[in-house]
């Protein structure tokens, strides 16, 4: 999901030298200290899924997903060459800058995204941008834009970014849900390696995870690693079927199971984020799980169906209406629920404030309880994107080497803003500015003045015995 450093700086420089058009995404591996708690939450959530209890809860739903592909859809595509080429122009790299507590330098983290609207709206993973100090987007053509987080929804892990440009290529959403066994591929920036394609099959759909609010995820065996999240999952026709979100792992690395948010859910969330900046989600204030054959027997139910209430929260709608832990919800507004997922979907699909009539199984008999749904607290970015203000010296703090062991030259002491996004690191030696050699801060300033107010400045950087030019976006295009 989120990001961690896994390669050396010398390897990163070699990577940057192979992709001069887009060094910001390739110049350094994805990293983020904020990623650790996010990954732990995902691991905990997915570990619950792996338990027999949770498997029993959604076994019927995944097994029942028997669908037929169109006759002209390849059963096993020869490759994804054409599909990847069609979708790549709309795929972006998202670069997040966060301040390090007690340190002068900031840190950057990479994730993936895709253009959903030609007027500059981009979909990404909510966990990747929620705590961002600054968010930048690198387009397929190499242009870099400062982005505004227009809204996010952690429950679906969908965020919506806005950049100030028009006429962007957009992805095409698939007209139908995926089928279990269908071939799919992803495109993203794992470990900072941008535009990486990985392929596999849909292992299960829908796969309901605890806390998913009735949204069935797409489970695949498509490789997904730090930096992949937010990228598109697409079919053999190049149509987007989902957004890469998380993996099942106790290490944070890919172990053969990954999950994507279905594109229908992505579009629904994007519509609400565009409209109001947050998603209004209905809740009854209770947690439910599936009813297995054993639980049905224990509670005197004729067969496994509905959803059993695990706990009732505070003084929410369920608590006020008298719902108890151990109640089994069999129907909503008279519509029978075949599974726990049907209950979750029914609640999530309800309007906030809607009156629901729940058919409850309690004490081996049915009863009806009426309640009104409430709204879950809206998700908002932890820190609003800061206004764009140009930083002196491109965000670099510079000093001339003073130790005998260091080669003479101009070194980076700390880095922030556009230079950090471009891939400059503390300890780098600045050799030239737009081809003008520099060896001290005065020469650097003179070179910047000489090149004038150009939007992008090329810095020749030395790191670990390697040289590479990094384009630094001085101002937004």
Secondary structure, DSSP 8 states (H G I E B T S, - for coil): ------S-HHHHHHHHHH-GGGHHHHSS----TTHHHHHHHHHHHHHHHTSHHHHHHHHHHHHT------TTS-SS-S-SHHHHHHHHTTEEEEEEEEE-TT-SSEEEEEEEEEEEETTTEEEEEHHHHTT-SEEEEE-TTS-EEEEEEEEEETTTTEEEEE-S--------B-SS---TT-EEEEEEEETTEEEEEEEEEEEEEEE--TTSTT--EEEE-----TT-TT-EEE-TTS-EEEEEEEE--SSSS--S-EEEEEHHHHHHHHHHHHHHSS---EE-SEEEEE--HHHHHHTT-SSS-SEEEEEE-TTSHHHHHT--TT-EEEEETTEE-SSHHHHHHHHHHS-TT-EEEEEEEETTEEEEEEEE-EE------SS--------GGGGEEEEE--STTS-SSEEEEEE-HHHHHHT--TT-EEEEETTEE--SHHHHHHHHHHH-S-SEEEEEEEETTEEEEEEEESS--
